[in-house]
Amino acid sequence: MSKLDEIAALPEHWDSYGAKKPDPLTLERVRRLLSLTKRCEPLVFPTVDGGLQIDWRDADDEWSLTVEPDGSTDVYLKGDL
């Protein structure tokens, strides 16, 4: 069983403080996102601010992660994720 399967199996109030059960659509989006990172070699680019941008792309989806020198990050998702 994968970690995502374990998370998907969590019940309502799993933390004993009223936490919601993980949303099935959100879990599916994360599965697709992880699948994209496994099937596509990332493209890595420097940014003008000294950071790095990492892109994963295929015919249907695109995911970009920018990591700035101050540690901040930006994420861009395009497609059915």
FIMAR-873212 format. One record per residue: x, y, z of N, C-alpha, C in turn; residue in three letters; residue number from 1. Coordinates in pm, whole numbers, always signed. Layout:
N
      nx      ny      nz     cax     cay     caz      cx      cy      cz  type  seq
       X       Y       Z       X       Y       Z       X       Y       Z   Ala  NUM
...
//
This chain:
81
      nx      ny      nz     cax     cay     caz      cx      cy      cz  type  seq
     +85    -118      +0      +0      +0      +0     +89    +125      +0   Met    1
     +60    +217     -90    +139    +340     -97     +95    +438     +12   Ser    2
    +177    +536     +35    +144    +639    +134     +14    +709     +96   Lys    3
      -7    +736     -33    -133    +799     -74    -253    +709     -48   Leu    4
    -235    +578     -65    -344    +485     -33    -376    +489    +117   Asp    5
    -272    +497    +198    -293    +507    +343    -367    +635    +378   Glu    6
    -327    +745    +315    -394    +873    +341    -539    +869    +293   Ile    7
    -563    +807    +177    -699    +797    +123    -790    +717    +216   Ala    8
    -734    +626    +291    -813    +540    +380    -844    +606    +515   Ala    9
    -792    +725    +539    -818    +791    +667    -967    +824    +681   Leu   10
   -1021    +805    +801   -1162    +837    +824   -1180    +984    +862   Pro   11
   -1306   +1028    +868   -1335   +1160    +924   -1279   +1165   +1066   Glu   12
   -1236   +1281   +1108   -1183   +1304   +1244   -1058   +1219   +1271   His   13
    -977   +1195   +1168    -860   +1108   +1181    -758   +1158   +1282   Trp   14
    -760   +1287   +1311    -663   +1343   +1407    -722   +1360   +1547   Asp   15
    -844   +1317   +1565    -922   +1329   +1689    -956   +1475   +1724   Ser   16
    -934   +1566   +1628    -970   +1706   +1647   -1065   +1755   +1539   Tyr   17
   -1129   +1664   +1469   -1226   +1703   +1368   -1173   +1718   +1226   Gly   18
   -1055   +1664   +1200   -1000   +1674   +1064   -1091   +1605    +964   Ala   19
   -1100   +1663    +845   -1181   +1605    +739   -1109   +1487    +674   Lys   20
   -1187   +1397    +621   -1133   +1287    +541   -1071   +1347    +416   Lys   21
    -957   +1294    +369    -895   +1348    +248    -991   +1345    +129   Pro   22
    -992   +1453     +55   -1081   +1469     -59   -1036   +1379    -174   Asp   23
   -1124   +1295    -229   -1086   +1203    -337   -1033   +1274    -462   Pro   24
   -1090   +1388    -500   -1043   +1460    -617    -902   +1515    -593   Leu   25
    -876   +1565    -475    -743   +1614    -441    -642   +1501    -445   Thr   26
    -678   +1386    -392    -589   +1270    -396    -558   +1230    -540   Leu   27
    -659   +1232    -627    -637   +1196    -767    -545   +1298    -835   Glu   28
    -563   +1425    -805    -475   +1528    -863    -330   +1507    -819   Arg   29
    -310   +1473    -693    -174   +1449    -644    -115   +1325    -710   Val   30
    -196   +1221    -729    -147   +1101    -799    -102   +1135    -941   Arg   31
    -180   +1217   -1011    -143   +1257   -1148     -17   +1342   -1148   Arg   32
      -7   +1431   -1052    +111   +1515   -1042    +237   +1431   -1016   Leu   33
    +229   +1337    -924    +342   +1249    -897    +375   +1162   -1018   Leu   34
    +273   +1118   -1089    +294   +1038   -1209    +369   +1120   -1315   Ser   35
    +332   +1247   -1329    +398   +1335   -1425    +546   +1348   -1392   Leu   36
    +580   +1361   -1266    +721   +1377   -1230    +800   +1249   -1256   Thr   37
    +733   +1135   -1256    +801   +1007   -1281    +818    +979   -1430   Lys   38
    +724   +1024   -1513    +729    +989   -1655    +798   +1092   -1741   Arg   39
    +827   +1209   -1687    +890   +1315   -1764   +1018   +1361   -1696   Cys   40
   +1122   +1371   -1775   +1248   +1428   -1724   +1227   +1578   -1704   Glu   41
   +1260   +1631   -1588   +1237   +1774   -1567   +1334   +1860   -1648   Pro   42
   +1286   +1976   -1686   +1370   +2079   -1747   +1406   +2177   -1635   Leu   43
   +1532   +2211   -1622   +1577   +2299   -1514   +1641   +2424   -1575   Val   44
   +1597   +2539   -1524   +1644   +2667   -1576   +1686   +2757   -1459   Phe   45
   +1788   +2841   -1480   +1818   +2944   -1379   +1717   +3058   -1393   Pro   46
   +1688   +3126   -1283   +1603   +3244   -1288   +1690   +3368   -1278   Thr   47
   +1637   +3482   -1316   +1715   +3606   -1314   +1750   +3649   -1171   Val   48
   +1678   +3596   -1073   +1702   +3632    -933   +1801   +3539    -863   Asp   49
   +1858   +3444    -938   +1952   +3350    -878   +1888   +3221    -830   Gly   50
   +1761   +3202    -858   +1691   +3080    -821   +1691   +2979    -935   Gly   51
   +1607   +2880    -919   +1592   +2777   -1022   +1445   +2753   -1050   Leu   52
   +1416   +2725   -1176   +1281   +2684   -1218   +1292   +2543   -1270   Gln   53
   +1201   +2458   -1224   +1198   +2317   -1266   +1063   +2292   -1330   Ile   54
   +1062   +2244   -1455    +938   +2219   -1529    +925   +2072   -1564   Asp   55
    +803   +2021   -1547    +766   +1888   -1596    +653   +1911   -1695   Trp   56
    +664   +1856   -1816    +562   +1877   -1919    +539   +1749   -1996   Arg   57
    +412   +1726   -2030    +379   +1625   -2130    +267   +1682   -2216   Asp   58
    +203   +1600   -2297    +102   +1650   -2391     -17   +1716   -2322   Ala   59
     -49   +1672   -2200    -170   +1720   -2133    -146   +1811   -2014   Asp   60
     -33   +1798   -1948     -12   +1865   -1821    +123   +1936   -1816   Asp   61
    +129   +2037   -1732    +254   +2109   -1708    +258   +2149   -1561   Glu   62
    +374   +2131   -1501    +395   +2169   -1363    +527   +2241   -1355   Trp   63
    +528   +2362   -1301    +651   +2439   -1284    +669   +2472   -1137   Ser   64
    +789   +2455   -1089    +825   +2487    -952    +943   +2582    -958   Leu   65
    +929   +2698    -898   +1039   +2794    -891   +1083   +2805    -746   Thr   66
   +1214   +2790    -723   +1271   +2802    -590   +1362   +2924    -591   Val   67
   +1329   +3020    -506   +1404   +3146    -501   +1516   +3137    -397   Glu   68
   +1618   +3222    -410   +1729   +3219    -315   +1688   +3240    -169   Pro   69
   +1579   +3313    -146   +1534   +3334      -8   +1456   +3216     +48   Asp   70
   +1443   +3109     -33   +1372   +2989     +12   +1225   +2986     -26   Gly   71
   +1173   +3095     -79   +1032   +3096    -120   +1016   +3013    -247   Ser   72
    +896   +2966    -268    +866   +2884    -385    +737   +2932    -452   Thr   73
    +730   +2910    -582    +609   +2935    -660    +579   +2809    -738   Asp   74
    +452   +2776    -749    +410   +2659    -824    +308   +2701    -927   Val   75
    +322   +2648   -1049    +229   +2674   -1157    +183   +2538   -1210   Tyr   76
     +54   +2518   -1217      -3   +2394   -1272     -93   +2428   -1389   Leu   77
     -82   +2348   -1495    -168   +2365   -1612    -213   +2228   -1657   Lys   78
    -338   +2215   -1692    -391   +2088   -1740    -501   +2037   -1649   Gly   79
    -519   +1908   -1649    -627   +1845   -1571    -584   +1807   -1431   Asp   80
    -472   +1858   -1387    -427   +1828   -1251    -523   +1892   -1156   Leu   81
//
